[in-house]
């Protein structure tokens, strides 16, 4: 079975650029009969700027 390791550089901006974060994701890939699949992945934030957006208090609440 073929395997590979891949690193993604990323940056996240909120709508008004109040909060910015950047880092990288490392993924382990495995080639299957159906093509490449992600076997494992991890995310590491390297830096942030500003105040993170707040999660609404009722997020996930049943109505």
Secondary structure, 3 states (H helix, E strand, C coil): CCEEEEEEEEEEECCCCCCEEEEEEEEEEEEECCEEEEEEEEEEEEEEECCCCCCCCCCCCCC
